[in-house]
Amino acid sequence: MKFQKSKLFIACTLICLFLSPAAYSQDWEEMTSPTSESLRDVDGVSSSDVYAVGLKGTVIHYNGSSWSEIETSIDDNLQTVFAASASSIYVAGFNGRIMRYTGSNWSSILSNTTIDLNGIWTDSAESEVFAVGDNGKVLGCTQSSCNNISSGTTNALRGVWGTSTSNVYAVGDKGTILHYDGSNWSEMESNTTEDLNDIWGDSSDNIFAVGSGGTIVRFGGTSWTRMGVATAKEFAGIGGTSSPNVYAVGETGKLFQYESPDWSEMESGTIENLKGVYVDTLGTAFAVGNKGTILKKEPATGPENNSPTASFTATISSDDKSKVLVDASESSDAEDSADLLEVRWDWENDGSWDTQYSTTKLTSYTYEASGTYVIKLEVKDTQGATGSTTREVVISTVTEPECPVGTVLGQDDPRLEAFKIFRDDFLSQTQMGRALIGMYYDNAELVNGIILNNPAVASILQKCVESISPVIEAAVE
């Protein structure tokens, strides 16, 4: 009898342990919501500046400590939100409704349609705002009004995302995926017939779309392929920064995390349908859904992630003096290998990035005018940490006079190539070296005249050049 009581005591203790909050760890925790209206999308600028939208014109804002409602004075259901910046938040929804919020005031954007809109996106410069909706509707908008753009489909479009206004993607019903090249929309092979509800990517060759039947398809730069996910539930939203901070959300609280190359299910702690997800650059994630549900996930704690070290060379092309060749291959990171690091470039260091993040470290740029330019490189690791550096280059689109060393040795002398390499790869990399190069070519015509008209001077210069030639050749080997 005592033995049976002991077994019963042990069984009860184990059950209590397994059911206790301390023993049952959730990946996400529910936040206090200021609304009971169903939320349809979420986006933000940072973990302390997040917006969510939903039914009956609901807009709520998170300031880093609590959520609060923002008055919109409309009753239309809002389906989508995109935070271009802290002072430029776009929302769209039923009956062609599009609005922009500055952080203090709302303004309406004339959409010229009553069709329900489901997705909205713009580039960092907000040069054009794209909105998509039912019946294949695609709009190209300014901050005041929109024009209709022919999409070539009548299928409902559910989401839109891009890397620039000439590289935009839209997804929708029956596996529809469209691509915009800056002039026209064209249909892509999606390799699925399931309805697609949302699209997001972290670069032009790493894009995801999610939809019904547990569908996730990925674009790797050339084609879309279907990914294996262990659920048949419908996915409604996807968002992130980069692996492993990428999440797909859907029916009955389904929530999956992407850690390249696989998806795995996480415990969300809710059975409500989830509709949208946003992740800030440091990995703090927010998911929203029915009945005002809001979930939050803090970044995983672990070893401190060090920022990558940005490093690059910049060489003026010997064939085209207006072109600079840059190489960021020497950039490094304490945690990630160099091939995983992503880079982007600002060719004039004017605060506007001229390229998207890419793992390609070698590229070039051609300047339109002569001048001194500062190139900025930013490197990002897989955890979202960044490092940057700059380098100055002098561009001359003016045809150079004949090199005096070539006049002395002869333009066909093979030793001349070593002098050119020394100029381009060594002297041009320092401010003093660039000044010497400028002085050299500014006076080249005068020196060439002296050499050609004074044999004695030419003879002395030839001996000087021939004496330093072995040193130059050794330096560039």
LINTATA-V657095 format. One record per backbone hydrogen bond with DSSP energy under -1.0 kcal/mol. NH is the residue of the N-H (numbers start at 1). CO is the residue of the C=O. E is the energy in kcal/mol with one decimal. If there is no record, write none. Layout:
NH,CO,E  NH,CO,E
//
This chain:
5,1,-2.1  6,2,-2.1  7,3,-2.1  8,4,-2.3  9,5,-2.4  10,6,-2.4  11,7,-2.5  12,8,-2.4  13,9,-2.3  14,10,-2.4  15,11,-2.2  16,12,-2.6  17,13,-2.2  18,14,-2.4  19,15,-1.9  20,16,-1.0  24,20,-1.6  28,267,-1.0  29,296,-2.4  31,294,-3.0  39,289,-2.5  40,53,-3.1  41,53,-1.4  43,51,-2.6  45,49,-2.6  49,46,-1.7  50,62,-1.8  51,43,-3.4  52,60,-2.2  53,41,-2.0  54,58,-2.0  55,38,-2.2  57,76,-1.3  58,55,-1.1  60,52,-2.6  61,68,-3.0  62,50,-2.7  63,66,-1.7  68,61,-2.1  70,59,-3.0  78,54,-2.6  79,92,-2.0  80,92,-1.9  82,90,-2.7  84,88,-1.8  85,88,-1.3  88,85,-1.5  89,101,-2.6  90,82,-3.0  91,99,-2.5  92,80,-1.9  93,97,-2.0  94,77,-2.7  97,94,-1.5  99,91,-2.5  100,107,-2.7  101,89,-2.9  102,105,-2.4  107,100,-2.0  109,98,-2.6  110,144,-2.6  117,93,-2.4  118,132,-2.9  119,132,-1.8  121,130,-2.2  126,123,-1.4  129,141,-2.7  130,121,-3.2  131,139,-1.8  132,119,-2.2  133,137,-2.1  134,116,-2.2  137,134,-1.5  139,131,-3.0  140,147,-2.7  141,129,-3.3  142,145,-3.0  146,110,-2.0  147,140,-2.5  149,138,-2.8  157,133,-2.4  158,171,-2.9  159,171,-1.6  161,169,-2.4  163,167,-2.1  167,164,-1.8  168,180,-1.8  169,161,-3.6  170,178,-1.9  171,159,-2.2  172,176,-2.1  173,156,-2.5  175,194,-1.2  176,173,-1.3  178,170,-3.1  179,186,-2.9  180,168,-3.1  181,184,-1.7  186,179,-2.3  188,177,-3.1  196,172,-2.2  197,210,-2.9  198,210,-1.4  200,208,-2.5  202,206,-1.8  206,203,-1.3  207,219,-1.9  208,200,-3.6  209,217,-2.4  210,198,-1.9  211,215,-2.1  212,195,-2.2  214,233,-1.2  215,212,-1.1  217,209,-2.6  218,225,-2.9  219,207,-3.0  220,223,-1.5  225,218,-2.4  227,216,-3.3  231,229,-2.0  235,211,-2.6  236,249,-2.7  237,249,-1.7  239,247,-1.9  241,245,-1.8  245,242,-2.9  247,239,-2.8  248,256,-2.3  249,237,-2.4  250,254,-2.1  251,234,-2.3  253,272,-1.1  254,251,-2.5  256,248,-2.7  257,264,-3.1  258,246,-2.6  259,262,-2.8  262,259,-2.1  264,257,-2.3  266,255,-3.1  274,250,-2.8  275,288,-3.2  276,288,-1.5  278,286,-2.7  280,284,-2.7  283,280,-2.0  285,297,-2.6  286,278,-2.9  287,295,-2.0  288,276,-2.2  289,293,-1.8  290,273,-2.4  293,290,-1.5  295,287,-3.2  296,29,-2.4  297,285,-2.5  309,332,-3.2  313,327,-1.9  315,325,-2.8  317,323,-2.7  323,320,-2.0  324,365,-2.9  325,315,-3.4  326,363,-2.4  327,313,-1.9  328,361,-2.1  331,328,-1.9  332,309,-2.1  340,337,-1.6  342,380,-2.6  343,358,-3.2  344,378,-1.9  346,376,-2.4  354,345,-2.4  358,343,-1.6  363,326,-2.0  365,324,-2.0  367,322,-3.0  371,395,-2.7  373,393,-3.0  375,391,-3.2  376,346,-2.5  377,389,-2.9  378,344,-2.2  379,387,-3.4  380,342,-3.0  381,385,-2.5  384,381,-1.8  387,379,-2.0  389,377,-1.9  391,375,-2.0  393,373,-3.1  395,371,-3.4  407,403,-1.6  408,404,-2.1  409,405,-2.8  410,406,-2.5  413,410,-2.0  416,413,-1.8  419,415,-1.1  420,416,-1.8  421,417,-2.3  422,418,-2.4  423,419,-2.0  424,420,-2.7  425,421,-3.1  426,422,-1.3  427,422,-2.3  428,423,-2.0  429,426,-1.4  430,427,-1.5  434,430,-2.4  435,431,-1.9  436,432,-2.3  437,433,-2.3  438,434,-2.3  439,435,-2.3  440,436,-2.6  441,437,-2.4  442,438,-2.1  443,439,-1.4  447,443,-2.4  448,444,-2.9  449,445,-1.7  450,446,-1.8  451,447,-2.5  452,448,-2.3  453,449,-1.7  454,450,-1.2  458,454,-2.5  459,455,-2.3  460,456,-2.0  461,457,-2.6  462,458,-2.1  463,459,-1.9  464,460,-2.0  465,461,-2.7  466,462,-2.6  467,463,-1.7  468,464,-1.6  469,465,-1.5  472,468,-2.2  473,469,-2.7  474,470,-2.0  475,471,-1.9  476,472,-1.6
//
